[in-house]
């Protein structure tokens, strides 16, 4: 549940920045992370994380932090 709230928080902050800047001044590219994070927050499935896992990146602590 905490991970979903992180997605909602970041998406709302980016969306607030888009609103404050103005819809006509912001590139359409900034809507992609907002839509993907809202989807991840609602469904619990993060497609970005799935892509990085398929590319071979592992979940867990980084190599500098492992014992």
PQR file with spaces between the fields and no chain letter, atoms N, CA, C, O and H, PARSE charges and radii, in Angstrom:
ATOM       1  N    UNK     1       0.816   -1.195    0.000 -0.4000 1.5000
ATOM       2  CA   UNK     1       0.000    0.000    0.000 -0.0000 2.0000
ATOM       3  C    UNK     1       0.858    1.258    0.000  0.5500 1.7000
ATOM       4  O    UNK     1       0.497    2.252   -0.631 -0.5500 1.4000
ATOM       5  N    UNK     2       1.988    1.228    0.698 -0.4000 1.5000
ATOM       6  CA   UNK     2       2.855    2.405    0.748 -0.0000 2.0000
ATOM       7  C    UNK     2       3.445    2.706   -0.626  0.5500 1.7000
ATOM       8  O    UNK     2       3.614    3.870   -0.986 -0.5500 1.4000
ATOM       9  H    UNK     2       2.281    0.420    1.211  0.4000 1.0000
ATOM      10  N    UNK     3       3.757    1.668   -1.391 -0.4000 1.5000
ATOM      11  CA   UNK     3       4.304    1.864   -2.728 -0.0000 2.0000
ATOM      12  C    UNK     3       3.265    2.535   -3.634  0.5500 1.7000
ATOM      13  O    UNK     3       3.609    3.395   -4.444 -0.5500 1.4000
ATOM      14  H    UNK     3       3.619    0.722   -1.099  0.4000 1.0000
ATOM      15  N    UNK     4       2.019    2.148   -3.499 -0.4000 1.5000
ATOM      16  CA   UNK     4       0.953    2.786   -4.285 -0.0000 2.0000
ATOM      17  C    UNK     4       0.809    4.256   -3.922  0.5500 1.7000
ATOM      18  O    UNK     4       0.578    5.092   -4.795 -0.5500 1.4000
ATOM      19  H    UNK     4       1.739    1.449   -2.841  0.4000 1.0000
ATOM      20  N    UNK     5       0.944    4.575   -2.648 -0.4000 1.5000
ATOM      21  CA   UNK     5       0.848    5.965   -2.221 -0.0000 2.0000
ATOM      22  C    UNK     5       2.008    6.791   -2.760  0.5500 1.7000
ATOM      23  O    UNK     5       1.843    7.976   -3.048 -0.5500 1.4000
ATOM      24  H    UNK     5       1.132    3.896   -1.938  0.4000 1.0000
ATOM      25  N    UNK     6       3.179    6.179   -2.898 -0.4000 1.5000
ATOM      26  CA   UNK     6       4.311    6.881   -3.513 -0.0000 2.0000
ATOM      27  C    UNK     6       3.978    7.219   -4.963  0.5500 1.7000
ATOM      28  O    UNK     6       4.246    8.334   -5.411 -0.5500 1.4000
ATOM      29  H    UNK     6       3.314    5.216   -2.664  0.4000 1.0000
ATOM      30  N    UNK     7       3.399    6.276   -5.700 -0.4000 1.5000
ATOM      31  CA   UNK     7       3.006    6.533   -7.083 -0.0000 2.0000
ATOM      32  C    UNK     7       1.991    7.667   -7.155  0.5500 1.7000
ATOM      33  O    UNK     7       2.114    8.557   -7.997 -0.5500 1.4000
ATOM      34  H    UNK     7       3.181    5.370   -5.336  0.4000 1.0000
ATOM      35  N    UNK     8       0.990    7.643   -6.279 -0.4000 1.5000
ATOM      36  CA   UNK     8      -0.026    8.696   -6.265 -0.0000 2.0000
ATOM      37  C    UNK     8       0.585   10.056   -5.931  0.5500 1.7000
ATOM      38  O    UNK     8       0.227   11.062   -6.543 -0.5500 1.4000
ATOM      39  H    UNK     8       0.890    6.920   -5.595  0.4000 1.0000
ATOM      40  N    UNK     9       1.502   10.092   -4.969 -0.4000 1.5000
ATOM      41  CA   UNK     9       2.116   11.343   -4.551 -0.0000 2.0000
ATOM      42  C    UNK     9       2.943   11.962   -5.670  0.5500 1.7000
ATOM      43  O    UNK     9       2.811   13.153   -5.956 -0.5500 1.4000
ATOM      44  H    UNK     9       1.793    9.274   -4.472  0.4000 1.0000
ATOM      45  N    UNK    10       3.793   11.161   -6.305 -0.4000 1.5000
ATOM      46  CA   UNK    10       4.633   11.683   -7.385 -0.0000 2.0000
ATOM      47  C    UNK    10       3.775   12.111   -8.571  0.5500 1.7000
ATOM      48  O    UNK    10       4.026   13.156   -9.171 -0.5500 1.4000
ATOM      49  H    UNK    10       3.900   10.194   -6.073  0.4000 1.0000
ATOM      50  N    UNK    11       2.773   11.320   -8.911 -0.4000 1.5000
ATOM      51  CA   UNK    11       1.894   11.683  -10.021 -0.0000 2.0000
ATOM      52  C    UNK    11       1.162   12.984   -9.740  0.5500 1.7000
ATOM      53  O    UNK    11       1.013   13.820  -10.632 -0.5500 1.4000
ATOM      54  H    UNK    11       2.569   10.471   -8.424  0.4000 1.0000
ATOM      55  N    UNK    12       0.707   13.162   -8.509 -0.4000 1.5000
ATOM      56  CA   UNK    12      -0.015   14.396   -8.186 -0.0000 2.0000
ATOM      57  C    UNK    12       0.919   15.601   -8.196  0.5500 1.7000
ATOM      58  O    UNK    12       0.498   16.695   -8.572 -0.5500 1.4000
ATOM      59  H    UNK    12       0.828   12.483   -7.785  0.4000 1.0000
ATOM      60  N    UNK    13       2.171   15.426   -7.793 -0.4000 1.5000
ATOM      61  CA   UNK    13       3.121   16.535   -7.811 -0.0000 2.0000
ATOM      62  C    UNK    13       3.462   16.945   -9.247  0.5500 1.7000
ATOM      63  O    UNK    13       3.540   18.137   -9.544 -0.5500 1.4000
ATOM      64  H    UNK    13       2.513   14.538   -7.487  0.4000 1.0000
ATOM      65  N    UNK    14       3.663   15.981  -10.128 -0.4000 1.5000
ATOM      66  CA   UNK    14       3.946   16.299  -11.530 -0.0000 2.0000
ATOM      67  C    UNK    14       2.719   16.944  -12.167  0.5500 1.7000
ATOM      68  O    UNK    14       2.844   17.914  -12.915 -0.5500 1.4000
ATOM      69  H    UNK    14       3.600   15.013   -9.887  0.4000 1.0000
ATOM      70  N    UNK    15       1.546   16.414  -11.876 -0.4000 1.5000
ATOM      71  CA   UNK    15       0.313   16.991  -12.421 -0.0000 2.0000
ATOM      72  C    UNK    15       0.099   18.412  -11.919  0.5500 1.7000
ATOM      73  O    UNK    15      -0.347   19.271  -12.680 -0.5500 1.4000
ATOM      74  H    UNK    15       1.444   15.626  -11.269  0.4000 1.0000
ATOM      75  N    UNK    16       0.405   18.673  -10.661 -0.4000 1.5000
ATOM      76  CA   UNK    16       0.303   20.027  -10.124 -0.0000 2.0000
ATOM      77  C    UNK    16       1.269   20.961  -10.848  0.5500 1.7000
ATOM      78  O    UNK    16       0.920   22.104  -11.146 -0.5500 1.4000
ATOM      79  H    UNK    16       0.767   17.976  -10.043  0.4000 1.0000
ATOM      80  N    UNK    17       2.473   20.486  -11.133 -0.4000 1.5000
ATOM      81  CA   UNK    17       3.428   21.293  -11.895 -0.0000 2.0000
ATOM      82  C    UNK    17       2.932   21.592  -13.296  0.5500 1.7000
ATOM      83  O    UNK    17       3.134   22.693  -13.806 -0.5500 1.4000
ATOM      84  H    UNK    17       2.757   19.557  -10.891  0.4000 1.0000
ATOM      85  N    UNK    18       2.282   20.616  -13.922 -0.4000 1.5000
ATOM      86  CA   UNK    18       1.706   20.824  -15.253 -0.0000 2.0000
ATOM      87  C    UNK    18       0.599   21.867  -15.189  0.5500 1.7000
ATOM      88  O    UNK    18       0.521   22.746  -16.048 -0.5500 1.4000
ATOM      89  H    UNK    18       2.117   19.721  -13.507  0.4000 1.0000
ATOM      90  N    UNK    19      -0.250   21.774  -14.181 -0.4000 1.5000
ATOM      91  CA   UNK    19      -1.363   22.715  -14.043 -0.0000 2.0000
ATOM      92  C    UNK    19      -0.848   24.128  -13.780  0.5500 1.7000
ATOM      93  O    UNK    19      -1.342   25.091  -14.367 -0.5500 1.4000
ATOM      94  H    UNK    19      -0.186   21.061  -13.484  0.4000 1.0000
ATOM      95  N    UNK    20       0.149   24.252  -12.897 -0.4000 1.5000
ATOM      96  CA   UNK    20       0.672   25.572  -12.564 -0.0000 2.0000
ATOM      97  C    UNK    20       1.442   26.200  -13.720  0.5500 1.7000
ATOM      98  O    UNK    20       1.466   27.423  -13.858 -0.5500 1.4000
ATOM      99  H    UNK    20       0.550   23.470  -12.421  0.4000 1.0000
ATOM     100  N    UNK    21       2.064   25.378  -14.542 -0.4000 1.5000
ATOM     101  CA   UNK    21       2.795   25.899  -15.698 -0.0000 2.0000
ATOM     102  C    UNK    21       1.840   26.319  -16.804  0.5500 1.7000
ATOM     103  O    UNK    21       2.068   27.314  -17.491 -0.5500 1.4000
ATOM     104  H    UNK    21       2.044   24.385  -14.430  0.4000 1.0000
ATOM     105  N    UNK    22       0.781   25.560  -16.967 -0.4000 1.5000
ATOM     106  CA   UNK    22      -0.203   25.844  -18.014 -0.0000 2.0000
ATOM     107  C    UNK    22      -0.213   24.718  -19.028  0.5500 1.7000
ATOM     108  O    UNK    22       0.832   24.262  -19.491 -0.5500 1.4000
ATOM     109  H    UNK    22       0.597   24.751  -16.408  0.4000 1.0000
ATOM     110  N    UNK    23      -1.410   24.284  -19.361 -0.4000 1.5000
ATOM     111  CA   UNK    23      -1.558   23.151  -20.262 -0.0000 2.0000
ATOM     112  C    UNK    23      -0.973   23.423  -21.644  0.5500 1.7000
ATOM     113  O    UNK    23      -0.438   22.515  -22.280 -0.5500 1.4000
ATOM     114  H    UNK    23      -2.259   24.655  -18.985  0.4000 1.0000
ATOM     115  N    UNK    24      -1.071   24.663  -22.112 -0.4000 1.5000
ATOM     116  CA   UNK    24      -0.600   24.971  -23.464 -0.0000 2.0000
ATOM     117  C    UNK    24       0.910   25.143  -23.547  0.5500 1.7000
ATOM     118  O    UNK    24       1.453   25.190  -24.650 -0.5500 1.4000
ATOM     119  H    UNK    24      -1.506   25.401  -21.595  0.4000 1.0000
ATOM     120  N    UNK    25       1.608   25.237  -22.414 -0.4000 1.5000
ATOM     121  CA   UNK    25       3.061   25.421  -22.407 -0.0000 2.0000
ATOM     122  C    UNK    25       3.821   24.133  -22.143  0.5500 1.7000
ATOM     123  O    UNK    25       5.029   24.074  -22.376 -0.5500 1.4000
ATOM     124  H    UNK    25       1.166   25.198  -21.518  0.4000 1.0000
ATOM     125  N    UNK    26       3.146   23.109  -21.665 -0.4000 1.5000
ATOM     126  CA   UNK    26       3.797   21.868  -21.245 -0.0000 2.0000
ATOM     127  C    UNK    26       3.793   20.862  -22.389  0.5500 1.7000
ATOM     128  O    UNK    26       2.811   20.726  -23.119 -0.5500 1.4000
ATOM     129  H    UNK    26       2.166   23.157  -21.476  0.4000 1.0000
ATOM     130  N    UNK    27       4.911   20.164  -22.526 -0.4000 1.5000
ATOM     131  CA   UNK    27       5.009   19.135  -23.561 -0.0000 2.0000
ATOM     132  C    UNK    27       4.140   17.936  -23.197  0.5500 1.7000
ATOM     133  O    UNK    27       3.923   17.654  -22.019 -0.5500 1.4000
ATOM     134  H    UNK    27       5.709   20.274  -21.933  0.4000 1.0000
ATOM     135  N    UNK    28       3.654   17.247  -24.195 -0.4000 1.5000
ATOM     136  CA   UNK    28       2.823   16.063  -23.990 -0.0000 2.0000
ATOM     137  C    UNK    28       3.604   14.939  -23.324  0.5500 1.7000
ATOM     138  O    UNK    28       3.002   14.028  -22.756 -0.5500 1.4000
ATOM     139  H    UNK    28       3.830   17.476  -25.152  0.4000 1.0000
ATOM     140  N    UNK    29       4.918   14.984  -23.380 -0.4000 1.5000
ATOM     141  CA   UNK    29       5.754   13.924  -22.799 -0.0000 2.0000
ATOM     142  C    UNK    29       5.577   13.864  -21.277  0.5500 1.7000
ATOM     143  O    UNK    29       5.703   12.791  -20.687 -0.5500 1.4000
ATOM     144  H    UNK    29       5.407   15.724  -23.842  0.4000 1.0000
ATOM     145  N    UNK    30       5.289   14.995  -20.642 -0.4000 1.5000
ATOM     146  CA   UNK    30       5.124   15.006  -19.189 -0.0000 2.0000
ATOM     147  C    UNK    30       3.863   14.293  -18.722  0.5500 1.7000
ATOM     148  O    UNK    30       3.735   13.985  -17.537 -0.5500 1.4000
ATOM     149  H    UNK    30       5.187   15.866  -21.122  0.4000 1.0000
ATOM     150  N    UNK    31       2.941   14.028  -19.621 -0.4000 1.5000
ATOM     151  CA   UNK    31       1.727   13.308  -19.241 -0.0000 2.0000
ATOM     152  C    UNK    31       1.966   11.802  -19.153  0.5500 1.7000
ATOM     153  O    UNK    31       1.186   11.096  -18.514 -0.5500 1.4000
ATOM     154  H    UNK    31       3.045   14.278  -20.583  0.4000 1.0000
ATOM     155  N    UNK    32       3.023   11.300  -19.777 -0.4000 1.5000
ATOM     156  CA   UNK    32       3.312    9.853  -19.768 -0.0000 2.0000
ATOM     157  C    UNK    32       3.614    9.343  -18.356  0.5500 1.7000
ATOM     158  O    UNK    32       3.002    8.361  -17.935 -0.5500 1.4000
ATOM     159  H    UNK    32       3.656   11.874  -20.296  0.4000 1.0000
ATOM     160  N    UNK    33       4.539    9.970  -17.600 -0.4000 1.5000
ATOM     161  CA   UNK    33       4.767    9.469  -16.234 -0.0000 2.0000
ATOM     162  C    UNK    33       3.556    9.615  -15.324  0.5500 1.7000
ATOM     163  O    UNK    33       3.321    8.766  -14.463 -0.5500 1.4000
ATOM     164  H    UNK    33       5.036   10.768  -17.942  0.4000 1.0000
ATOM     165  N    UNK    34       2.790   10.675  -15.505 -0.4000 1.5000
ATOM     166  CA   UNK    34       1.591   10.860  -14.682 -0.0000 2.0000
ATOM     167  C    UNK    34       0.613    9.716  -14.928  0.5500 1.7000
ATOM     168  O    UNK    34       0.095    9.122  -13.982 -0.5500 1.4000
ATOM     169  H    UNK    34       2.980   11.364  -16.204  0.4000 1.0000
ATOM     170  N    UNK    35       0.363    9.409  -16.195 -0.4000 1.5000
ATOM     171  CA   UNK    35      -0.580    8.334  -16.523 -0.0000 2.0000
ATOM     172  C    UNK    35      -0.073    6.979  -16.043  0.5500 1.7000
ATOM     173  O    UNK    35      -0.848    6.177  -15.523 -0.5500 1.4000
ATOM     174  H    UNK    35       0.783    9.891  -16.963  0.4000 1.0000
ATOM     175  N    UNK    36       1.229    6.715  -16.214 -0.4000 1.5000
ATOM     176  CA   UNK    36       1.747    5.403  -15.803 -0.0000 2.0000
ATOM     177  C    UNK    36       1.759    5.252  -14.286  0.5500 1.7000
ATOM     178  O    UNK    36       1.494    4.166  -13.770 -0.5500 1.4000
ATOM     179  H    UNK    36       1.859    7.366  -16.637  0.4000 1.0000
ATOM     180  N    UNK    37       2.064    6.335  -13.565 -0.4000 1.5000
ATOM     181  CA   UNK    37       2.060    6.235  -12.099 -0.0000 2.0000
ATOM     182  C    UNK    37       0.642    6.144  -11.536  0.5500 1.7000
ATOM     183  O    UNK    37       0.416    5.454  -10.541 -0.5500 1.4000
ATOM     184  H    UNK    37       2.279    7.217  -13.984  0.4000 1.0000
ATOM     185  N    UNK    38      -0.300    6.822  -12.152 -0.4000 1.5000
ATOM     186  CA   UNK    38      -1.689    6.671  -11.708 -0.0000 2.0000
ATOM     187  C    UNK    38      -2.174    5.249  -11.964  0.5500 1.7000
ATOM     188  O    UNK    38      -2.869    4.669  -11.129 -0.5500 1.4000
ATOM     189  H    UNK    38      -0.116    7.382  -12.960  0.4000 1.0000
ATOM     190  N    UNK    39      -1.812    4.685  -13.111 -0.4000 1.5000
ATOM     191  CA   UNK    39      -2.173    3.303  -13.410 -0.0000 2.0000
ATOM     192  C    UNK    39      -1.542    2.353  -12.387  0.5500 1.7000
ATOM     193  O    UNK    39      -2.202    1.439  -11.892 -0.5500 1.4000
ATOM     194  H    UNK    39      -1.247    5.156  -13.789  0.4000 1.0000
ATOM     195  N    UNK    40      -0.272    2.572  -12.076 -0.4000 1.5000
ATOM     196  CA   UNK    40       0.411    1.715  -11.099 -0.0000 2.0000
ATOM     197  C    UNK    40      -0.199    1.871   -9.712  0.5500 1.7000
ATOM     198  O    UNK    40      -0.311    0.894   -8.971 -0.5500 1.4000
ATOM     199  H    UNK    40       0.264    3.314  -12.478  0.4000 1.0000
ATOM     200  N    UNK    41      -0.588    3.074   -9.359 -0.4000 1.5000
ATOM     201  CA   UNK    41      -1.203    3.292   -8.056 -0.0000 2.0000
ATOM     202  C    UNK    41      -2.560    2.635   -7.927  0.5500 1.7000
ATOM     203  O    UNK    41      -2.915    2.135   -6.859 -0.5500 1.4000
ATOM     204  H    UNK    41      -0.497    3.868   -9.960  0.4000 1.0000
ATOM     205  N    UNK    42      -3.319    2.632   -9.009 -0.4000 1.5000
ATOM     206  CA   UNK    42      -4.659    2.041   -8.971 -0.0000 2.0000
ATOM     207  C    UNK    42      -4.604    0.521   -9.025  0.5500 1.7000
ATOM     208  O    UNK    42      -5.280   -0.156   -8.250 -0.5500 1.4000
ATOM     209  H    UNK    42      -3.031    3.038   -9.876  0.4000 1.0000
ATOM     210  N    UNK    43      -3.794   -0.021   -9.944 -0.4000 1.5000
ATOM     211  CA   UNK    43      -3.778   -1.465  -10.154 -0.0000 2.0000
ATOM     212  C    UNK    43      -2.726   -2.201   -9.330  0.5500 1.7000
ATOM     213  O    UNK    43      -2.875   -3.392   -9.058 -0.5500 1.4000
ATOM     214  H    UNK    43      -3.245    0.529  -10.573  0.4000 1.0000
ATOM     215  N    UNK    44      -1.667   -1.503   -8.931 -0.4000 1.5000
ATOM     216  CA   UNK    44      -0.582   -2.160   -8.210 -0.0000 2.0000
ATOM     217  C    UNK    44       0.444   -2.802   -9.138  0.5500 1.7000
ATOM     218  O    UNK    44       1.371   -3.459   -8.666 -0.5500 1.4000
ATOM     219  H    UNK    44      -1.546   -0.535   -9.152  0.4000 1.0000
ATOM     220  N    UNK    45       0.293   -2.623  -10.445 -0.4000 1.5000
ATOM     221  CA   UNK    45       1.231   -3.179  -11.426 -0.0000 2.0000
ATOM     222  C    UNK    45       2.000   -2.042  -12.080  0.5500 1.7000
ATOM     223  O    UNK    45       1.418   -1.196  -12.759 -0.5500 1.4000
ATOM     224  H    UNK    45      -0.460   -2.089  -10.828  0.4000 1.0000
ATOM     225  N    UNK    46       3.297   -2.028  -11.872 -0.4000 1.5000
ATOM     226  CA   UNK    46       4.137   -0.989  -12.442 -0.0000 2.0000
ATOM     227  C    UNK    46       4.798   -1.536  -13.699  0.5500 1.7000
ATOM     228  O    UNK    46       5.665   -2.407  -13.624 -0.5500 1.4000
ATOM     229  H    UNK    46       3.770   -2.715  -11.320  0.4000 1.0000
ATOM     230  N    UNK    47       4.390   -1.027  -14.846 -0.4000 1.5000
ATOM     231  CA   UNK    47       4.927   -1.522  -16.106 -0.0000 2.0000
ATOM     232  C    UNK    47       6.381   -1.120  -16.306  0.5500 1.7000
ATOM     233  O    UNK    47       7.144   -1.856  -16.931 -0.5500 1.4000
ATOM     234  H    UNK    47       3.686   -0.320  -14.908  0.4000 1.0000
ATOM     235  N    UNK    48       6.772    0.034  -15.785 -0.4000 1.5000
ATOM     236  CA   UNK    48       8.170    0.450  -15.873 -0.0000 2.0000
ATOM     237  C    UNK    48       9.082   -0.507  -15.126  0.5500 1.7000
ATOM     238  O    UNK    48      10.163   -0.847  -15.609 -0.5500 1.4000
ATOM     239  H    UNK    48       6.152    0.632  -15.277  0.4000 1.0000
ATOM     240  N    UNK    49       8.653   -0.939  -13.958 -0.4000 1.5000
ATOM     241  CA   UNK    49       9.431   -1.899  -13.171 -0.0000 2.0000
ATOM     242  C    UNK    49       9.529   -3.239  -13.887  0.5500 1.7000
ATOM     243  O    UNK    49      10.578   -3.882  -13.858 -0.5500 1.4000
ATOM     244  H    UNK    49       7.775   -0.664  -13.566  0.4000 1.0000
ATOM     245  N    UNK    50       8.453   -3.661  -14.525 -0.4000 1.5000
ATOM     246  CA   UNK    50       8.470   -4.925  -15.275 -0.0000 2.0000
ATOM     247  C    UNK    50       9.441   -4.859  -16.442  0.5500 1.7000
ATOM     248  O    UNK    50      10.123   -5.840  -16.740 -0.5500 1.4000
ATOM     249  H    UNK    50       7.601   -3.139  -14.549  0.4000 1.0000
ATOM     250  N    UNK    51       9.508   -3.710  -17.104 -0.4000 1.5000
ATOM     251  CA   UNK    51      10.442   -3.558  -18.229 -0.0000 2.0000
ATOM     252  C    UNK    51      11.881   -3.661  -17.750  0.5500 1.7000
ATOM     253  O    UNK    51      12.688   -4.352  -18.372 -0.5500 1.4000
ATOM     254  H    UNK    51       8.955   -2.914  -16.862  0.4000 1.0000
ATOM     255  N    UNK    52      12.215   -2.987  -16.657 -0.4000 1.5000
ATOM     256  CA   UNK    52      13.583   -3.039  -16.143 -0.0000 2.0000
ATOM     257  C    UNK    52      13.947   -4.440  -15.665  0.5500 1.7000
ATOM     258  O    UNK    52      15.094   -4.862  -15.815 -0.5500 1.4000
ATOM     259  H    UNK    52      11.560   -2.426  -16.152  0.4000 1.0000
ATOM     260  N    UNK    53      12.995   -5.163  -15.094 -0.4000 1.5000
ATOM     261  CA   UNK    53      13.261   -6.547  -14.689 -0.0000 2.0000
ATOM     262  C    UNK    53      13.551   -7.425  -15.897  0.5500 1.7000
ATOM     263  O    UNK    53      14.448   -8.267  -15.849 -0.5500 1.4000
ATOM     264  H    UNK    53      12.063   -4.820  -14.972  0.4000 1.0000
ATOM     265  N    UNK    54      12.797   -7.237  -16.988 -0.4000 1.5000
ATOM     266  CA   UNK    54      13.032   -8.030  -18.198 -0.0000 2.0000
ATOM     267  C    UNK    54      14.375   -7.711  -18.829  0.5500 1.7000
ATOM     268  O    UNK    54      14.962   -8.559  -19.500 -0.5500 1.4000
ATOM     269  H    UNK    54      12.069   -6.553  -17.027  0.4000 1.0000
ATOM     270  N    UNK    55      14.867   -6.501  -18.621 -0.4000 1.5000
ATOM     271  CA   UNK    55      16.173   -6.119  -19.147 -0.0000 2.0000
ATOM     272  C    UNK    55      17.324   -6.652  -18.296  0.5500 1.7000
ATOM     273  O    UNK    55      18.490   -6.471  -18.647 -0.5500 1.4000
ATOM     274  H    UNK    55      14.390   -5.812  -18.075  0.4000 1.0000
ATOM     275  N    UNK    56      17.003   -7.306  -17.180 -0.4000 1.5000
ATOM     276  CA   UNK    56      18.021   -7.968  -16.377 -0.0000 2.0000
ATOM     277  C    UNK    56      18.372   -7.313  -15.064  0.5500 1.7000
ATOM     278  O    UNK    56      19.244   -7.805  -14.348 -0.5500 1.4000
ATOM     279  H    UNK    56      16.056   -7.453  -16.895  0.4000 1.0000
ATOM     280  N    UNK    57      17.726   -6.228  -14.730 -0.4000 1.5000
ATOM     281  CA   UNK    57      18.003   -5.578  -13.457 -0.0000 2.0000
ATOM     282  C    UNK    57      17.264   -6.308  -12.341  0.5500 1.7000
ATOM     283  O    UNK    57      16.099   -6.675  -12.494 -0.5500 1.4000
ATOM     284  H    UNK    57      17.018   -5.828  -15.311  0.4000 1.0000
ATOM     285  N    UNK    58      17.943   -6.513  -11.229 -0.4000 1.5000
ATOM     286  CA   UNK    58      17.385   -7.271  -10.114 -0.0000 2.0000
ATOM     287  C    UNK    58      16.773   -6.339   -9.081  0.5500 1.7000
ATOM     288  O    UNK    58      17.175   -5.182   -8.957 -0.5500 1.4000
ATOM     289  H    UNK    58      18.889   -6.215  -11.105  0.4000 1.0000
ATOM     290  N    UNK    59      15.802   -6.851   -8.344 -0.4000 1.5000
ATOM     291  CA   UNK    59      15.255   -6.115   -7.205 -0.0000 2.0000
ATOM     292  C    UNK    59      16.167   -6.350   -6.012  0.5500 1.7000
ATOM     293  O    UNK    59      16.811   -7.393   -5.905 -0.5500 1.4000
ATOM     294  H    UNK    59      15.475   -7.790   -8.444  0.4000 1.0000
ATOM     295  N    UNK    60      16.214   -5.400   -5.143 -0.4000 1.5000
ATOM     296  CA   UNK    60      17.000   -5.551   -3.925 -0.0000 2.0000
ATOM     297  C    UNK    60      17.998   -4.427   -3.781  0.5500 1.7000
ATOM     298  O    UNK    60      18.021   -3.501   -4.592 -0.5500 1.4000
ATOM     299  H    UNK    60      15.690   -4.553   -5.230  0.4000 1.0000
ATOM     300  N    UNK    61      18.838   -4.503   -2.735 -0.4000 1.5000
ATOM     301  CA   UNK    61      19.794   -3.439   -2.479 -0.0000 2.0000
ATOM     302  C    UNK    61      20.865   -3.393   -3.567  0.5500 1.7000
ATOM     303  O    UNK    61      21.155   -4.393   -4.224 -0.5500 1.4000
ATOM     304  H    UNK    61      18.820   -5.255   -2.076  0.4000 1.0000
ATOM     305  N    UNK    62      21.436   -2.219   -3.735 -0.4000 1.5000
ATOM     306  CA   UNK    62      22.496   -2.074   -4.734 -0.0000 2.0000
ATOM     307  C    UNK    62      23.751   -2.809   -4.275  0.5500 1.7000
ATOM     308  O    UNK    62      23.864   -3.172   -3.104 -0.5500 1.4000
ATOM     309  H    UNK    62      21.200   -1.407   -3.201  0.4000 1.0000
ATOM     310  N    UNK    63      24.675   -3.027   -5.169 -0.4000 1.5000
ATOM     311  CA   UNK    63      25.860   -3.813   -4.854 -0.0000 2.0000
ATOM     312  C    UNK    63      26.731   -3.128   -3.818  0.5500 1.7000
ATOM     313  O    UNK    63      27.438   -3.806   -3.072 -0.5500 1.4000
ATOM     314  H    UNK    63      24.583   -2.733   -6.120  0.4000 1.0000
ATOM     315  N    UNK    64      26.701   -1.796   -3.750 -0.4000 1.5000
ATOM     316  CA   UNK    64      27.530   -1.103   -2.767 -0.0000 2.0000
ATOM     317  C    UNK    64      26.975   -1.238   -1.358  0.5500 1.7000
ATOM     318  O    UNK    64      27.702   -1.037   -0.385 -0.5500 1.4000
ATOM     319  H    UNK    64      26.126   -1.246   -4.356  0.4000 1.0000
ATOM     320  N    UNK    65      25.685   -1.580   -1.233 -0.4000 1.5000
ATOM     321  CA   UNK    65      25.057   -1.683    0.075 -0.0000 2.0000
ATOM     322  C    UNK    65      24.973   -3.119    0.578  0.5500 1.7000
ATOM     323  O    UNK    65      24.677   -3.352    1.751 -0.5500 1.4000
ATOM     324  H    UNK    65      25.094   -1.744   -2.023  0.4000 1.0000
ATOM     325  N    UNK    66      25.233   -4.087   -0.308 -0.4000 1.5000
ATOM     326  CA   UNK    66      25.109   -5.482    0.119 -0.0000 2.0000
ATOM     327  C    UNK    66      26.307   -5.906    0.923  0.5500 1.7000
ATOM     328  O    UNK    66      27.413   -5.404    0.723 -0.5500 1.4000
ATOM     329  H    UNK    66      25.473   -3.898   -1.260  0.4000 1.0000
ATOM     330  N    UNK    67      26.089   -6.834    1.834 -0.4000 1.5000
ATOM     331  CA   UNK    67      27.169   -7.281    2.727 -0.0000 2.0000
ATOM     332  C    UNK    67      27.848   -8.494    2.174  0.5500 1.7000
ATOM     333  O    UNK    67      28.781   -9.014    2.786 -0.5500 1.4000
ATOM     334  H    UNK    67      25.190   -7.242    1.996  0.4000 1.0000
